[in-house]
Amino acid sequence: MKTLVLLTVSVLATIVSIPAMHVLVGLNRLIRTNFQGKQIPCGFGFVVVIAAVPAYITMLLVRGVDLGVMLFGFTLTAFGTLGLLDDIYGTREAGGFLGHFGLLKKGRVSTGLIKAVVGGLLSLAVGGYVSGFRLTDTLINALLITLFANLLNLLDLRPGRAVSCYWIGMLVLLLVKHEKSQVWVSLLPTFLPTAVITTLDRSAKVMIGDAGSNALGALLGLSIACEASLVSKIIIIVLVSGIHAYSEVRSISRLIERHRALRSVDRLLGVR
């Protein structure tokens, strides 16, 4: 009965979230030009927040207070809202960490830099809670959350790329962790709206924007922080940091286009 109630709320909230997001797009003129030169709605990843919040509240009401569920709901909402604000007010003059700090040197504070700072503080708080606020573990968990939030943002340059990275990451985590995990229970309210957004994003009907990449990336980083061993976390941080370092000096999209195998896989992810 509890599962049926949660499923019903999730379905209804997802249905309502689509027109609600269209209204939000219209009010804030969230229309962007995609790689094909077409004007399409941006920031649509916030649909996951709009739809998941009622489901999270329902989950807490029918199952009782669950701090793990609350942590995932808070992370989704906080990072999704930060991303949406960057979608609405952000500038495209700067890209990457170096670009935003370059603007700061000129006396200009970008919304991207604000997102990075506030996101970093949120990551420390969430990562600290997961680790029991042990210093080293807190910093490692915070790095995972921050790096994955930004990784999906780096990949969100073509339809389906970022959301596919999210699903692949979750699938790998599921395959590695065979035993029952609280993470999957905590993620339940996000599955349906994320699946809907994946379909829309892959077909280039919408862009998930920073609202989507920031939120889903943070959830992926948090899931890894909750489930992975210390050694695995360090290896993942090194690998993802390497991608970030590369993106500061080279284009990931150009790298994909230059290599046939990467290009072939990329074309399976969405419209090209």
N, C-alpha and C positions, 0 to 999 in steps of 0.2 A: 504493500500500500504506500509506504514512504517513497519507494522508488518511482511508483506511478505518479505520485504528486510532484516529485522533483522533475520527472521527465515532462509532465504537462506544463509546468511553469517554464521550463527551459525552452520548449517548443513555442509557447505563446510569446515569451520574452524575445526570442529570436525573430519571430514574425513581426513583432512590433518594432524591433530595433532597426530594421531596414528603412522604413519610411521615416522614422525618427532621425536617422542619420542623414537622410536626404534633406530634411529640414535644416539640420545643423550645417550641412554643406552649403545650402542656399544662403543661410544667414551670414555665414563667414566667408562666402565666395571661395570655397575650397575646391576650386577647379584648377587642375594642372595639365600641362602638356606632357604626354608620355613619349616614349622613345619612337613611336610611329608618327608623332606630330599631332595626335588626336587629343582633344580636350576631354578629360574624364574626371570624375569626382575623386578627391584625395582624402586621406585620413580615415578611410572606411574601416580600418582595423579597430577603430573605437567601438564598432558594433559588438565586438567581443565583450567589452566592458559593459555597455548598455544592457546586453542580454544576460551576461553572467552574474551581475550584481543581484538582481531579483532571485536568481537561482541559488546563489550563495546564502542570501537571507533565508530563503525557504529551507535550505539544507540545515542551517543552524536551528531553525524553529522545529523541524521534524526530528532531527537527530540529536539535538542538544548542543551546548557550547563545545566547540572543537577548535582549539588554538591553531592547529595545523591548517584547518580549512580557512580560518580567519586570516592567517598569515598569507596564504596564496591569494585570497580575495583582496587583501590590502595591497599586495605587490602588483597584481593585475591592474587595479584601479589607479594606484599612484603612478606607476610607470606609463600606463596608457594615457592618463591625463597630462602628464609632462610631455609626452610625445604629441598629443593633440595641440597643446599650446604652441609647440614648435612648428607644427603644421600650419597653424593659423597666423602666428606672428613672426615666424622665422624668416631669415634671409638665406638666399642661395649663393651669396657672395663668397662664403667660406665653406670648405669641406674638410672633414677630418679634424683631429685634435689640433694639429699645427695651424690649420687655417683659422680656427676660432681664437687661438692664442695670438695669432698674427693680428687679428682685428683688435684684440685687447691691447696690444702694444701701440696701436694707433688711437687708443682712447675710446674704443667702441666695444660695448659688451653685447655679444650676440645671444640670441635665445638658445642657440646650440650650446654655448658655454654654460649658460644658466642650467640648462637641462643636464649637462655633464656633471656640474658641481652638486646640484640637488639630487640627481640620480646616484652620485657617488655616496652622498650622506645616507640616502635611503638604503643603498646596498649594504653599507656598514651596519645600519640598524637591523635590517632583515638577516644579513649574514651572521651578525652577532647573536641574534635570537636562536638561530639554528645551531650555533656552536656552543651555546651557553656562555657567550661573551668571553671565551678564551681568545686571547689576542691574536695568535698566529692563525688559528682556524677562522676567526672572524675576518681577518684580512684576505685569506684565501677564498672564503665564500663570497665576500664582497667583490673581489676581482672577477669571479665567475659570473656573477649577476651583471656587473657592469660591462664586462667584455662581450657577453652574449647579447645584451641589449643593443650594444653598438654594432656587433657583427651582423645581426639581421638588418640593421639600418644600412650597412655597407652593401649588403646583398640586394637590397630592395631597389634595384635599378632596372629590373626586367620582371615581367609578370611571373608569379609563381616561385621565384627564386628564394625569397626570404621565408615564405610559409612552408616551402618544401624542406628547407634546412631545419625548421622547427619540428616538422613531423618526423624527419629522418633522425634528428637528435633524440626525440622521445621514443622512437622505435628501438634505437640502439640501447637506450637506457632500459627499456622494457625487456629486451632480450638478455641483457647482462644481469639484471636483477630479477631472478625468477621468483623469489619469495614474495609473499603478500606485502604490499607497500602502501603506506598512508598517502604517498604522493598522488597515486591514481585516483583515490577518493577525493583528494583536495582539488584535483583538476577536472572532475566530472562536470561542473557547471560551464566549463569553457569549451568542451568538445564539440557540441552542436554548432554554436556560433562560429567557432574557428573553422569547422568544415564548410560552412556556408561561405565564409569570407575566402577560403581557399579556392572554391569554385569560381567566385566572382573575380578574384585577383588573377587566377591562371588564365581566364578568358579575356583579360585586359578590359573588363567592364568598369573596374574601380582600381584605385591604388590603396594599399593598406596604409601607406604613409608612415611617419614616425610614430603615430598613435598605435599602429599595429605592430611594427617591428620592435619598438621599445617595450611594449607590453609582453609580447610573445617571447622575445629574447630574454627578458627578465625572468619569466616563468621557466624557460628552459634552463637558464643559469641556476635558478633556485632549486629546480628539480635535481640537477647534477650535484649541487651543494648538499642536498639532503641524502642522496643515494650513493654517491661515488666514494671510493676510498681516498685517503690522503694522497697516495702516489698517483692515482688516476687523475685527481684534481690538478696536481702540479703538471702532469704531462699535458692535460687539456689546456691549461693556462698558457703553457709555453707555445703550443700549436696555434691557439687562437691569437695570442699576442703576435706571433709571426705573421699571421694574415693581416692584422692591423698595421704592423710595421710596413708590410709590402704595400698596403693601400695608401699609405701616406706619400709614397713616391711613384707608384705605378697604378694603372687602372685594372681592377679585377675583371671588368667586362672585356677589356682588350686581351687580357691573359686567357680568358675562356675562349674568345674568338680565334686566338692563334693556335690552339691545340684541338685537334680533331675530336679526341675522346671527350674532353670537357665540353666542347661545343655540342656534341651529339647528346650528351646527358642533359645539358642545359635546355636543349630544344624539346625535351620531354616534359619539362616543368611547366611550360605555359606558352602562350602565343609569342611568336618571334617574327 
